[in-house]
């Protein structure tokens, strides 16, 4: 089945950015969004470990081990980058100053609930900043694989794992589709090239409302 690559999903999420946004990118696929900020757009990336003004991933050989994001990946810095304590970082988040938060997830459901911080019975190093981000950011976008490695749906009628946030997700971007969360349910707005709405529905437990303006995601 045709699917978009992780970089293509990140590029689609980057299309949601706007001039002047302050954005937090979660660990994993969301961090790739930093490489696809449209040219000339003024977007400031924030990391909960205390950095404001994250740049794209550094080129091989240009890495600075002291410059890392919350996922402990090396990053670059933009002109005017500032550094601060974790307390100040979470004051920014909890104060409602983050315009957009992009997160990965293990499950999302039709009510916009998200589960992304633990699986019962497995070791949990900590909840990280996800709970604060989904509760405080003005918009929340989930970037994730549409199904598990075993092919089970990750977009469900109801999340089964412990929740990170309740009714907080605005949109979902996967390798198969771009979906908007509404009060009426999940609206399928875009599908990957080569797929049909029926194929996306078969990979999704929750009922999808097909938008009358359904279009093909850019590959």
C-alpha positions as a Markdown table, in Angstrom:
| # | Residue | x | y | z |
|---|---|---|---|---|
| 1 | Unk | 0.0 | 0.0 | 0.0 |
| 2 | Unk | 1.4 | 3.4 | -1.0 |
| 3 | Unk | 2.5 | 5.5 | 2.1 |
| 4 | Unk | 4.3 | 8.7 | 2.7 |
| 5 | Unk | 7.7 | 8.8 | 4.3 |
| 6 | Unk | 8.4 | 10.4 | 7.7 |
| 7 | Unk | 10.0 | 13.4 | 6.0 |
| 8 | Unk | 6.9 | 13.9 | 3.9 |
| 9 | Unk | 4.6 | 13.8 | 6.9 |
| 10 | Unk | 6.9 | 16.4 | 8.6 |
| 11 | Unk | 6.7 | 18.6 | 5.5 |
| 12 | Unk | 2.9 | 18.4 | 5.6 |
| 13 | Unk | 2.9 | 19.4 | 9.3 |
| 14 | Unk | 5.2 | 22.3 | 8.5 |
| 15 | Unk | 2.5 | 23.7 | 6.2 |
| 16 | Unk | 0.5 | 24.4 | 9.4 |
| 17 | Unk | 3.1 | 26.9 | 10.6 |
| 18 | Unk | 2.5 | 30.7 | 10.4 |
| 19 | Unk | 4.7 | 33.8 | 10.7 |
| 20 | Unk | 5.3 | 34.6 | 14.4 |
| 21 | Unk | 4.5 | 31.2 | 15.7 |
| 22 | Unk | 6.2 | 29.8 | 18.8 |
| 23 | Unk | 6.3 | 26.0 | 18.3 |
| 24 | Unk | 7.3 | 23.0 | 20.4 |
| 25 | Unk | 8.3 | 19.8 | 18.5 |
| 26 | Unk | 8.1 | 16.5 | 20.4 |
| 27 | Unk | 10.5 | 13.7 | 20.3 |
| 28 | Unk | 10.7 | 11.5 | 17.2 |
| 29 | Unk | 9.0 | 12.3 | 13.9 |
| 30 | Unk | 7.9 | 15.8 | 15.1 |
| 31 | Unk | 11.5 | 17.0 | 15.3 |
| 32 | Unk | 11.8 | 16.6 | 11.5 |
| 33 | Unk | 9.5 | 19.5 | 11.1 |
| 34 | Unk | 12.4 | 21.9 | 11.9 |
| 35 | Unk | 13.9 | 21.0 | 8.5 |
| 36 | Unk | 10.8 | 22.0 | 6.5 |
| 37 | Unk | 10.0 | 25.5 | 7.8 |
| 38 | Unk | 9.0 | 27.5 | 4.7 |
| 39 | Unk | 11.8 | 29.9 | 3.5 |
| 40 | Unk | 11.3 | 33.4 | 4.8 |
| 41 | Unk | 8.9 | 32.4 | 7.6 |
| 42 | Unk | 9.6 | 33.6 | 11.1 |
| 43 | Unk | 9.0 | 30.7 | 13.4 |
| 44 | Unk | 10.7 | 30.2 | 16.8 |
| 45 | Unk | 11.1 | 26.6 | 18.0 |
| 46 | Unk | 11.1 | 26.0 | 21.7 |
| 47 | Unk | 12.4 | 23.0 | 23.6 |
| 48 | Unk | 11.3 | 22.2 | 27.1 |
| 49 | Unk | 14.9 | 21.5 | 28.2 |
| 50 | Unk | 15.5 | 25.2 | 28.0 |
| 51 | Unk | 16.2 | 26.5 | 24.4 |
| 52 | Unk | 14.4 | 29.0 | 22.3 |
| 53 | Unk | 15.5 | 29.4 | 18.7 |
| 54 | Unk | 16.3 | 25.8 | 17.6 |
| 55 | Unk | 17.5 | 25.5 | 14.0 |
| 56 | Unk | 17.6 | 22.5 | 11.6 |
| 57 | Unk | 19.5 | 19.4 | 12.3 |
| 58 | Unk | 23.2 | 20.1 | 11.9 |
| 59 | Unk | 25.2 | 18.7 | 9.0 |
| 60 | Unk | 27.6 | 15.8 | 9.7 |
| 61 | Unk | 30.7 | 17.2 | 11.4 |
| 62 | Unk | 29.0 | 20.4 | 12.5 |
| 63 | Unk | 27.4 | 18.9 | 15.6 |
| 64 | Unk | 27.9 | 20.5 | 19.0 |
| 65 | Unk | 27.3 | 18.0 | 21.8 |
| 66 | Unk | 26.2 | 20.8 | 24.1 |
| 67 | Unk | 23.3 | 21.8 | 21.8 |
| 68 | Unk | 20.5 | 19.2 | 22.2 |
| 69 | Unk | 16.8 | 19.1 | 22.2 |
| 70 | Unk | 14.5 | 17.4 | 24.7 |
| 71 | Unk | 15.1 | 14.1 | 22.9 |
| 72 | Unk | 18.9 | 14.5 | 23.4 |
| 73 | Unk | 19.5 | 14.9 | 19.7 |
| 74 | Unk | 22.0 | 17.5 | 18.5 |
| 75 | Unk | 20.5 | 20.6 | 17.0 |
| 76 | Unk | 21.7 | 23.9 | 15.6 |
| 77 | Unk | 20.9 | 27.4 | 16.8 |
| 78 | Unk | 19.4 | 30.3 | 15.1 |
| 79 | Unk | 20.5 | 34.0 | 15.5 |
| 80 | Unk | 19.2 | 35.2 | 18.8 |
| 81 | Unk | 18.8 | 31.8 | 20.3 |
| 82 | Unk | 18.4 | 32.0 | 24.1 |
| 83 | Unk | 18.9 | 29.4 | 26.9 |
| 84 | Unk | 17.2 | 29.1 | 30.2 |
| 85 | Unk | 16.2 | 26.8 | 33.0 |
| 86 | Unk | 13.6 | 24.1 | 32.8 |
| 87 | Unk | 11.4 | 26.1 | 35.2 |
| 88 | Unk | 11.4 | 29.1 | 32.8 |
| 89 | Unk | 10.7 | 26.8 | 29.9 |
| 90 | Unk | 7.6 | 25.3 | 31.5 |
| 91 | Unk | 6.5 | 28.7 | 32.6 |
| 92 | Unk | 6.4 | 29.6 | 28.9 |
| 93 | Unk | 4.4 | 26.4 | 28.1 |
| 94 | Unk | 2.0 | 26.6 | 31.1 |
| 95 | Unk | 1.5 | 30.3 | 30.5 |
| 96 | Unk | 0.0 | 29.6 | 27.1 |
| 97 | Unk | 2.8 | 31.1 | 25.0 |
| 98 | Unk | 3.2 | 28.1 | 22.6 |
| 99 | Unk | 1.1 | 28.5 | 19.5 |
| 100 | Unk | 1.6 | 25.0 | 18.2 |
| 101 | Unk | 2.7 | 21.7 | 19.7 |
| 102 | Unk | 3.6 | 18.8 | 17.4 |
| 103 | Unk | 3.6 | 15.4 | 19.2 |
| 104 | Unk | 3.9 | 11.7 | 18.5 |
| 105 | Unk | 1.4 | 9.3 | 19.9 |
| 106 | Unk | 0.7 | 5.7 | 20.6 |
| 107 | Unk | -3.1 | 6.3 | 20.3 |
| 108 | Unk | -5.5 | 9.1 | 19.4 |
| 109 | Unk | -9.3 | 8.7 | 19.4 |
| 110 | Unk | -12.3 | 10.4 | 17.8 |
| 111 | Unk | -12.8 | 12.8 | 20.8 |
| 112 | Unk | -9.3 | 14.2 | 20.4 |
| 113 | Unk | -7.9 | 12.3 | 23.4 |
| 114 | Unk | -4.2 | 11.4 | 23.1 |
| 115 | Unk | -2.1 | 8.6 | 24.8 |
| 116 | Unk | 1.6 | 9.0 | 24.3 |
| 117 | Unk | 3.4 | 8.8 | 27.6 |
| 118 | Unk | 3.3 | 5.2 | 28.9 |
| 119 | Unk | 2.3 | 1.6 | 28.2 |
| 120 | Unk | 1.3 | -0.3 | 31.4 |
| 121 | Unk | 3.9 | -2.9 | 32.5 |
| 122 | Unk | 6.8 | -1.2 | 30.6 |
| 123 | Unk | 9.4 | 1.0 | 32.2 |
| 124 | Unk | 8.6 | 4.7 | 32.2 |
| 125 | Unk | 11.5 | 7.1 | 32.6 |
| 126 | Unk | 9.1 | 10.0 | 33.1 |
| 127 | Unk | 6.1 | 11.7 | 31.5 |
| 128 | Unk | 8.2 | 14.5 | 30.0 |
| 129 | Unk | 6.5 | 17.7 | 28.9 |
| 130 | Unk | 3.7 | 16.2 | 26.9 |
| 131 | Unk | 0.9 | 16.7 | 29.5 |
| 132 | Unk | 1.8 | 20.3 | 29.9 |
| 133 | Unk | 2.1 | 20.9 | 26.2 |
| 134 | Unk | -1.3 | 19.4 | 25.2 |
| 135 | Unk | -3.0 | 21.2 | 28.1 |
| 136 | Unk | -1.5 | 24.6 | 27.3 |
| 137 | Unk | -0.6 | 24.9 | 23.6 |
| 138 | Unk | -3.1 | 26.8 | 21.5 |
| 139 | Unk | -3.1 | 24.0 | 18.9 |
| 140 | Unk | -2.0 | 20.4 | 19.0 |
| 141 | Unk | -1.0 | 18.4 | 16.0 |
| 142 | Unk | -0.2 | 14.7 | 16.2 |
| 143 | Unk | 2.4 | 13.3 | 13.8 |
| 144 | Unk | 2.5 | 9.5 | 13.9 |
| 145 | Unk | 2.3 | 6.2 | 12.0 |
| 146 | Unk | -1.3 | 5.3 | 11.2 |
| 147 | Unk | -1.0 | 1.7 | 12.5 |
| 148 | Unk | 1.2 | -0.3 | 14.8 |
| 149 | Unk | 4.0 | -2.5 | 13.5 |
| 150 | Unk | 1.4 | -5.4 | 13.6 |
| 151 | Unk | -1.0 | -3.4 | 11.5 |
| 152 | Unk | -3.4 | -2.6 | 14.4 |
| 153 | Unk | -5.2 | 0.8 | 14.2 |
| 154 | Unk | -3.8 | 3.7 | 16.3 |
| 155 | Unk | -6.7 | 6.0 | 15.6 |
| 156 | Unk | -9.4 | 4.6 | 17.8 |
| 157 | Unk | -13.0 | 5.1 | 19.0 |
| 158 | Unk | -11.6 | 5.4 | 22.5 |
| 159 | Unk | -8.0 | 5.3 | 23.7 |
| 160 | Unk | -7.1 | 2.2 | 25.7 |
| 161 | Unk | -3.8 | 3.4 | 27.1 |
| 162 | Unk | -3.4 | 6.0 | 30.0 |
| 163 | Unk | -4.3 | 9.4 | 28.6 |
| 164 | Unk | -1.9 | 12.3 | 28.2 |
| 165 | Unk | -4.7 | 14.8 | 27.5 |
| 166 | Unk | -8.5 | 14.9 | 27.0 |
| 167 | Unk | -10.0 | 16.5 | 23.9 |
| 168 | Unk | -6.8 | 18.3 | 23.1 |
| 169 | Unk | -5.8 | 17.2 | 19.6 |
| 170 | Unk | -6.7 | 19.4 | 16.6 |
| 171 | Unk | -5.3 | 17.5 | 13.7 |
| 172 | Unk | -3.6 | 14.1 | 13.0 |
| 173 | Unk | -0.9 | 13.6 | 10.3 |
| 174 | Unk | 0.1 | 10.1 | 9.3 |
| 175 | Unk | 1.7 | 8.4 | 6.3 |
| 176 | Unk | -1.8 | 7.7 | 5.0 |
| 177 | Unk | -3.9 | 10.7 | 5.8 |
| 178 | Unk | -4.4 | 14.2 | 7.3 |
| 179 | Unk | -7.4 | 14.2 | 9.6 |
| 180 | Unk | -9.1 | 17.1 | 11.5 |
| 181 | Unk | -10.7 | 16.5 | 14.9 |
| 182 | Unk | -14.1 | 18.2 | 15.2 |
| 183 | Unk | -17.1 | 18.0 | 17.6 |
| 184 | Unk | -18.8 | 15.9 | 15.0 |
| 185 | Unk | -15.9 | 13.4 | 14.7 |
| 186 | Unk | -12.8 | 12.9 | 12.6 |
| 187 | Unk | -12.8 | 14.5 | 9.2 |
| 188 | Unk | -10.7 | 12.9 | 6.6 |
| 189 | Unk | -9.3 | 15.9 | 4.6 |
| 190 | Unk | -6.3 | 14.5 | 2.7 |
| 191 | Unk | -5.1 | 11.1 | 1.7 |
| 192 | Unk | -1.7 | 9.9 | 0.5 |
| 193 | Unk | -1.2 | 9.4 | -3.3 |
| 194 | Unk | -2.4 | 6.1 | -4.5 |
| 195 | Unk | -4.8 | 5.5 | -1.6 |
| 196 | Unk | -8.6 | 5.7 | -1.4 |
| 197 | Unk | -10.8 | 6.9 | 1.5 |
| 198 | Unk | -12.0 | 3.3 | 1.9 |
| 199 | Unk | -8.4 | 2.0 | 2.4 |
| 200 | Unk | -7.7 | 4.7 | 5.0 |
| 201 | Unk | -11.0 | 3.8 | 6.8 |
| 202 | Unk | -10.0 | 0.1 | 6.9 |
| 203 | Unk | -6.8 | 1.0 | 8.8 |
| 204 | Unk | -8.8 | 3.2 | 11.2 |
| 205 | Unk | -11.0 | 2.0 | 14.0 |
| 206 | Unk | -12.8 | 5.3 | 14.5 |
| 207 | Unk | -15.4 | 6.3 | 11.9 |
| 208 | Unk | -14.0 | 8.9 | 9.4 |
| 209 | Unk | -16.2 | 11.6 | 7.9 |
| 210 | Unk | -14.9 | 12.1 | 4.4 |
| 211 | Unk | -14.6 | 15.8 | 3.6 |
| 212 | Unk | -16.4 | 16.9 | 0.4 |
| 213 | Unk | -13.2 | 18.7 | -0.4 |
| 214 | Unk | -11.0 | 15.6 | 0.1 |
| 215 | Unk | -7.7 | 16.0 | -1.7 |
| 216 | Unk | -4.4 | 14.2 | -2.3 |
| 217 | Unk | -1.5 | 15.0 | 0.2 |
| 218 | Unk | 1.6 | 16.3 | -1.5 |
| 219 | Unk | 4.3 | 13.7 | -1.8 |
